[in-house]
């Protein structure tokens, strides 16, 4: 009798354990397949670039109102970048867009806010560039090695001129505009500009990297206002200077 009772108790105990285990397993299985666990927060699939073509250019949609120009397929040496494409503003010039091309001039629309890295680097026939008001960023090496680039017009909207942006160019004179957003010149922005003879600095510039004008012309003169950072920078870096009156 004792053996029979022990056998019955053992069977009851095993059945209870099996039911408990089965219950836990079901809960874990349900939790593992919920929608909230199968998706990562913020996940989205990026569209393939370019999204569309128009004329000699290809574009990538940034949002409903802005596009980035990504490819130039034309053969014209005097290029005009369109201000709009499929109803959206062209706000970004893609990295490497014209790199090492033989363009001689480019018209940048005032819808552009960013010129990305190497966008015009190595354009040996490019002589003059007007960067319109509205542009906030000029990327790394954007105009690097444009050996015949003699003049550039910079906007007061600039927030950042990245390092090497105009290095190894043929610039002869540069005026940094008075600005509420641009206060520093980064490393080697005008490095190896051997033809650079004049740089005009505004009061709003309060920081310049030590090598910003490294290996420029020995005849370089920095023109800056009395008491300004630009003037003290020229003095401390043994660069010829000229005081401007306010």
ABEGO torsion letter per residue (X at the ends): XAAAAAAAAAAAAAAAAAAAAAAAAAAAAAAAABAAAABBBGBBBBBBOBABBBEABBBBBABAABBBBABBABABABBBBBABBGGBBBABBBBGAABGBABABBBBBAABABBBBGAABGBAABABBBBBBGBABBBBGAABGBAABABBBBBAABABBBBGAABGBABABBBBBBBAABABBBBGAABGBAABABBBBBAABABBBAAAABGBBAABBBBBBBGBAAAAAAAAAGBBBBBBBX
